[in-house]
Every structure is written in structure tokens, then in C-alpha cells.
């Protein structure tokens, strides 16, 4: 992950409007992001042909910069570990 991504304290959640797994990941992520003071930018891949081709049915995906933190299901251990590591560097 780039230093710029860490400095921005921003994660990206790739979703689709009709995706219940996306809803689940969004709901699970929100309190953890709030606790660590990170923002979550949500992008509906159906609004971007490049993202739609790249990720297609492989969503939801949570990214920090270009690093994939989790996909399909929220991995609280991986995300919390990343946030702890990134925060300690910051």
C-alpha cells in the first residue's frame, strides 16, 4: 500500500446496488472504520465499465489503495489488523 493511501485514511468498497453481500460488508465495516477514523468511499461497479469488467461477480471488495483487504465476506481480523498497522505508522 502506498503512503498516500495511508495518509488519506480512506478505503474503497466496491459494490453493486442489488448485492446483499455488499450490504453486509458495508454494515460490518462502518463501525470499525469510524473507530479508527477512516472514511469509506463506496463505488458501484456498474457505473464504471472498467471496474465492472475487472471485478464483475467478484464483489464486494474492500480496498486500501490497491491492496485487497477482503472480498465477498467481511474479514474483521484482516481489516482490523490493517487498520492497527496503518494507524501505528501514521
C-alpha positions in Angstrom: 0.0 0.0 0.0 1.3 3.4 -0.8 2.0 6.0 1.8 -0.5 8.3 0.1 -3.3 5.8 0.6 -2.5 5.5 4.3 -2.2 9.3 4.7 -5.7 9.7 3.1 -7.1 7.2 5.7 -9.5 6.1 3.0 -10.7 2.6 2.0 -12.7 1.8 -1.1 -15.7 -0.5 -1.1 -16.7 -1.8 -4.5 -20.3 -2.8 -4.6 -23.4 -3.3 -6.7 -26.8 -1.9 -5.8 -28.6 -5.3 -5.7 -25.9 -7.2 -3.7 -26.9 -8.4 -0.2 -23.2 -9.3 0.5 -22.3 -5.7 -0.3 -24.9 -4.5 2.3 -23.5 -7.0 4.8 -19.9 -5.8 4.3 -20.9 -2.1 4.4 -22.8 -2.6 7.7 -19.9 -4.6 9.3 -17.2 -2.2 8.1 -18.8 1.1 9.2 -18.2 0.8 13.0 -14.6 -0.3 12.5 -13.9 2.5 10.1 -15.4 5.0 12.4 -13.4 3.7 15.4 -10.2 4.2 13.5 -11.2 7.4 11.9 -11.1 6.1 8.3 -13.5 7.0 5.5 -15.0 4.5 3.2 -15.5 5.6 -0.4 -18.2 3.4 -2.0 -18.2 2.8 -5.7 -21.0 0.9 -7.6 -19.0 -1.0 -10.2 -22.0 -0.9 -12.6 -21.4 2.8 -13.1 -17.8 2.2 -14.4 -17.3 -0.2 -17.3 -13.6 -0.7 -16.4 -14.4 -1.7 -12.8 -17.3 -3.8 -13.9 -15.1 -5.8 -16.3 -12.3 -6.1 -13.7 -14.4 -7.2 -10.7 -17.7 -8.4 -12.3 -19.2 -11.0 -9.8 -16.1 -10.8 -7.5 -17.7 -8.3 -5.2 -18.0 -6.8 -2.6 -14.3 -5.9 -2.5 -12.7 -3.7 0.2 -9.5 -2.0 -1.0 -6.9 0.1 0.7 -5.1 1.7 -2.1 -4.6 -1.3 -4.4 -4.4 -3.8 -1.6 -7.4 -6.1 -1.3 -8.4 -6.4 2.3 -11.3 -8.7 1.8 -13.8 -9.8 -0.8 -17.2 -11.5 -0.8 -17.4 -11.6 3.0 -16.1 -9.1 5.6 -12.9 -10.3 7.3 -12.9 -8.3 10.6 -9.5 -9.8 11.6 -7.8 -8.7 8.4 -9.3 -5.3 8.3 -8.6 -4.6 12.0 -5.1 -5.8 11.6 -4.6 -3.5 8.6 -6.1 -0.5 10.4 -3.9 -1.1 13.5 -0.8 -1.4 11.4 -1.6 1.7 9.3 -2.6 3.8 12.3 0.6 2.9 14.1 2.7 4.1 11.1 0.7 7.3 10.8 
